[in-house]
Amino acid sequence: MFDFSTNSNACGPCIEAREAVQAADATRYPDPAYTALRERLAAFHGVVPARIVLAASASEFIHRITALAAQQGVVQVALPAHSYGDYAQAAQVRGLDLVRNGGAAAGLQWACEPSSPLGLADPAVRAWQQLGVERGGDGAAGVLRVLDCAYVPLRLGPEGAWTGTPPAHLPSACWQLWTPNKALGLTGVRAAYAIAPEGSEELVRALVALAPSWPVGAHGVALLQAWVLPVVQQWLVYSLSTLHEWKSRQQTLCLDLGWAVHAGSLANYFCAQPVSMSLPNDLAALRAAGIKLRDTTSFGLPGSVRLGVLAPAAQDALRQAWRAVESSRTIADSHSTGSEEAL
């Protein structure tokens, strides 16, 4: 199976990170306060450990901070025009109203940098900076702003590519949500962390109180510890040049297939619009042939697919499988036409 539906780093897994996970002692509970881990993550980001909040996964944190927002009296959640479904799901199960592509007055606001599924710069990030929202995550300001940084380490440029350290251009006056498993090619290990804005001590305590005991297990701790190692960051930076080459090749392939490629992606994924009369049927046929693409309807972008960048062998398999789908469709159409003429 060639899985283009995931945005995991196709150069992975990072060997050093995988070995750290494999060596984790799963016979014992981690430190319930995650003291050493929070210190390492804080040093990596240049913040105090008290601003680090551990989470079982990005999805778990999304639901937890949405629950906190509801407790704080928030009634409206602002989402990007196209976005990850858990933002909306977490709001809807709590009866909160959704506002797309705007909502500056909403009590909980989401952004993703680069955006998913299109891989574009999220305009909300610049807006938050231009507004000078120094206390964007502070409960006293009445607004929770959360920046999903899942794909920041997989940004390919041309400007702002990951260099092995967190970029300075990200707004600090918001919550930053980090999930390194995609960048390291280890999406099966669920672990995440958030960085609270300065002055959010009360909200940090409230979020920690909402978490289950030991939200991150021993393997997740090992992953996050490995994430900040210089050798792991060196591997990641090196992998980005390979991904950039593969991405150019993959976009050319899509154009050769007659697909319209959505322009502007800055990440290790992009969207394209196949020529198809029934995209769900064609995607099912591709899956039967061992090719998995992500239908972007759930992101609010029907008729397109998101493709994570994979190696040339996978790309060639996609080309062959799509040509086979086209041939099958042509044969089926000719049979249908012949049957109608016989009638």
C-alpha positions in Angstrom: 0.0 0.0 0.0 1.3 3.4 -1.0 -0.4 5.9 1.4 -0.5 9.4 0.0 -3.2 10.3 2.5 -0.8 10.9 5.4 1.4 13.9 5.8 4.1 11.9 7.5 7.7 12.5 6.5 8.3 10.0 3.7 12.0 10.0 4.4 11.3 8.5 7.8 11.3 7.1 10.2 14.2 8.9 11.8 16.4 6.1 13.0 17.5 7.8 16.2 14.0 8.7 17.1 12.8 5.2 16.3 15.5 3.6 18.4 14.7 5.9 21.3 11.1 4.8 21.2 12.0 1.1 20.9 14.3 1.5 24.0 11.6 3.1 26.1 10.9 1.3 29.4 7.2 0.5 29.1 7.2 -1.4 32.4 6.9 1.8 34.4 4.7 4.9 34.5 6.4 8.1 33.4 6.8 10.9 35.9 3.2 12.2 36.2 4.5 15.8 36.1 6.8 15.1 33.2 9.3 17.4 34.8 12.5 16.5 32.9 10.6 16.3 29.6 9.0 19.7 30.0 12.4 21.2 30.9 13.9 19.8 27.6 11.0 21.0 25.5 11.1 24.4 27.2 14.8 24.8 26.5 14.3 23.9 22.9 11.7 26.6 22.5 13.4 29.1 24.8 10.5 29.4 27.3 10.0 28.5 30.9 8.9 24.9 31.7 5.7 26.2 33.3 4.4 27.1 29.8 4.7 23.5 28.5 1.5 21.4 28.5 1.7 17.7 27.5 -1.1 16.1 25.5 -1.8 12.6 24.4 -2.1 13.8 20.8 -3.0 16.9 18.9 -6.6 15.7 18.7 -6.7 15.2 22.4 -5.5 18.7 23.0 -7.9 20.2 20.5 -10.8 18.6 22.4 -9.4 19.6 25.8 -8.8 23.2 25.0 -12.2 23.4 23.4 -13.7 22.0 26.6 -11.8 24.7 28.5 -13.1 27.4 26.2 -16.7 26.2 26.8 -16.1 26.3 30.5 -14.8 29.9 30.2 -18.1 30.8 28.5 -17.0 30.8 24.9 -19.9 30.4 22.5 -18.2 30.8 19.1 -15.2 29.2 17.4 -13.4 30.6 14.4 -12.0 28.2 11.9 -9.9 28.6 8.7 -11.8 28.3 5.4 -10.4 24.8 5.0 -9.2 23.0 8.1 -8.7 19.8 10.1 -12.0 18.3 11.1 -11.3 17.9 14.8 -11.5 21.7 15.3 -15.1 21.7 14.2 -16.0 18.4 15.8 -14.7 19.5 19.2 -16.8 22.6 19.0 -19.9 21.0 17.7 -20.1 18.3 20.4 -20.1 21.2 22.9 -22.8 23.2 21.1 -20.5 26.0 20.1 -21.2 28.0 16.9 -18.7 27.8 14.0 -17.4 30.8 12.0 -15.4 30.1 8.8 -12.7 32.3 7.4 -13.1 35.1 9.9 -14.5 35.4 13.3 -12.1 37.9 14.9 -14.6 38.2 17.8 -14.8 34.5 18.4 -13.7 33.3 21.9 -11.7 30.4 20.5 -9.7 30.9 17.2 -7.8 28.3 15.2 -5.0 28.7 12.7 -2.7 26.1 11.1 0.7 27.0 9.7 1.1 25.9 6.9 -2.6 25.3 6.4 -4.1 21.9 5.8 -5.0 20.6 3.2 -3.6 23.3 0.9 -0.3 23.9 2.6 -0.7 27.7 2.4 0.4 30.4 4.8 -2.5 30.9 7.2 -3.6 34.6 7.0 -4.7 34.4 10.6 -1.1 34.2 11.7 -0.2 37.5 10.1 -3.4 39.0 11.4 -2.6 38.0 14.9 0.8 39.6 14.6 -0.4 42.8 13.0 -3.1 43.3 15.6 -0.4 43.2 18.2 -2.2 40.7 20.4 0.5 40.4 23.1 -1.9 38.6 25.4 -3.8 36.5 22.8 -3.9 33.4 25.0 -4.6 35.1 28.3 -8.0 34.3 29.7 -8.2 37.9 30.9 -8.3 39.0 27.3 -11.3 36.7 26.8 -9.9 35.0 23.7 -8.0 31.7 23.2 -6.0 31.7 20.0 -4.4 28.3 19.0 -1.8 27.9 16.3 -1.5 24.3 15.1 2.2 23.8 14.3 2.0 20.2 13.1 3.5 21.1 9.7 5.9 23.9 10.7 8.8 21.4 10.8 7.8 20.1 7.3 7.7 23.5 5.6 9.8 23.3 2.5 10.0 27.0 1.5 11.0 28.8 -0.6 11.1 30.9 2.6 10.7 29.8 6.2 11.9 26.3 5.8 12.7 24.5 9.0 16.3 24.9 10.1 16.4 22.7 13.2 15.1 25.3 15.7 11.6 26.8 16.1 11.2 29.8 13.8 11.0 33.2 15.3 8.2 34.4 13.0 5.5 32.4 14.8 3.3 34.6 17.0 4.1 34.1 20.7 0.8 35.6 21.9 -1.1 32.4 21.2 -1.0 28.8 22.1 1.3 26.8 19.9 0.4 23.1 19.4 3.3 20.8 18.4 3.1 17.2 17.1 6.6 16.0 16.0 5.5 12.5 15.1 4.7 13.5 11.5 8.1 15.2 11.0 9.9 12.2 12.3 7.9 9.6 10.3 6.5 8.0 13.4 2.8 8.8 13.3 1.9 5.6 15.2 3.5 7.1 18.3 0.9 9.5 19.8 2.3 12.4 21.7 2.0 16.2 21.6 2.7 19.3 23.6 1.5 22.9 23.7 3.3 26.1 24.6 1.1 28.6 26.5 1.4 32.3 26.0 3.1 34.3 28.8 0.8 35.2 31.6 -1.4 32.1 31.1 -0.6 30.3 34.4 -4.2 30.0 35.4 -5.3 28.6 32.1 -2.3 26.1 32.2 -3.5 24.9 35.5 -7.0 24.5 34.2 -5.9 22.6 31.2 -3.7 20.2 33.2 -6.7 19.6 35.6 -8.8 18.6 32.6 -6.3 16.0 31.4 -6.4 12.3 32.3 -3.6 10.8 34.4 -0.4 10.2 32.4 -1.7 11.5 29.0 1.7 10.6 27.4 3.0 7.1 27.8 6.6 5.9 27.9 6.9 5.7 24.1 5.5 9.2 23.7 7.9 10.5 26.2 10.8 8.9 24.4 9.6 10.4 21.1 9.4 13.9 22.5 12.8 13.6 24.2 14.4 12.5 20.9 12.6 15.3 19.1 14.9 18.0 20.6 18.2 16.1 20.1 20.6 17.8 17.7 21.2 14.6 15.7 17.4 14.2 15.1 17.1 17.8 14.0 20.0 17.4 11.7 18.3 14.4 10.1 15.0 16.4 9.7 16.7 19.3 8.0 18.6 17.0 5.6 15.3 15.2 4.8 13.6 18.4 3.7 15.9 18.8 0.6 14.9 15.3 -0.5 11.2 16.0 0.1 11.5 19.2 -2.0 12.8 17.2 -5.0 10.2 14.5 -4.6 7.5 17.2 -4.3 8.5 18.8 -7.6 8.5 15.4 -9.3 5.1 14.5 -7.8 3.4 17.7 -8.9 4.8 17.2 -12.4 3.3 13.7 -12.4 -0.1 15.1 -11.4 0.0 17.6 -14.2 1.0 14.8 -16.7 -2.1 12.9 -15.6 -4.2 16.0 -16.5 -4.9 16.9 -12.8 -5.2 20.6 -11.8 -2.7 21.2 -9.0 -3.6 23.8 -6.4 -0.8 26.3 -6.3 1.1 27.7 -3.4 1.8 24.7 -1.1 4.7 25.4 1.3 4.6 21.9 2.9 5.3 18.3 2.1 1.8 17.9 0.7 -0.4 19.6 -1.8 -3.9 19.3 -3.3 -4.9 18.4 -6.8 -8.2 18.0 -8.7 -8.3 14.8 -10.7 -10.3 14.5 -13.9 -13.1 12.3 -12.6 -16.9 11.9 -13.1 -17.1 10.0 -9.8 -14.1 10.7 -7.5 -15.3 8.4 -4.7 -15.5 5.5 -7.1 -12.1 6.3 -8.6 -10.5 6.6 -5.1 -12.0 3.2 -4.1 -10.5 1.7 -7.3 -7.2 3.2 -6.5 -7.3 1.8 -3.0 -8.1 -1.6 -4.3 -4.9 -1.2 -6.4 -2.9 -0.3 -3.3 -3.0 3.5 -3.6 -4.5 5.6 -0.9 -5.3 9.3 -1.5 -7.1 11.7 0.9 -10.5 13.1 -0.3 -10.5 16.7 0.9 -14.3 17.0 1.1 -14.1 16.8 4.9 -11.8 19.8 4.8 -14.4 21.8 2.9 -12.7 21.2 -0.5 -14.9 18.8 -2.5 -13.6 17.4 -5.8 -10.0 17.4 -4.8 -7.5 15.2 -3.1 -4.6 15.9 -0.8 -1.3 14.1 -1.6 1.5 13.7 0.9 4.8 13.7 -0.9 6.1 10.1 -1.3 9.2 8.6 -3.0 9.4 8.2 -6.8 8.5 4.5 -6.6 5.2 5.3 -5.0 4.6 8.1 -7.5 5.2 5.7 -10.4 2.7 3.3 -8.8 0.2 6.1 -8.6 0.7 6.9 -12.3 0.2 3.2 -13.3 -2.9 2.8 -11.1 -4.6 5.9 -12.3 -4.0 5.0 -15.9 -5.6 1.6 -15.1 -8.6 3.4 -13.6 -8.9 5.5 -16.7 -8.8 2.5 -18.9 -11.4 0.7 -16.9 -13.6 3.7 -17.0 -13.3 4.0 -20.8 -14.2 0.3 -21.2 -17.2 0.7 -18.9 -18.4 3.7 -20.9 -18.0 1.9 -24.2 -20.0 -1.1 -22.9 -22.7 1.3 -21.6 -22.9 3.1 -25.0 -23.0 -0.2 -26.8 -25.9 -1.4 -24.7 -27.8 1.8 -25.3 -27.3 1.5 -29.1 -28.5 -2.1 -29.0 -31.7 -1.0 -27.4 
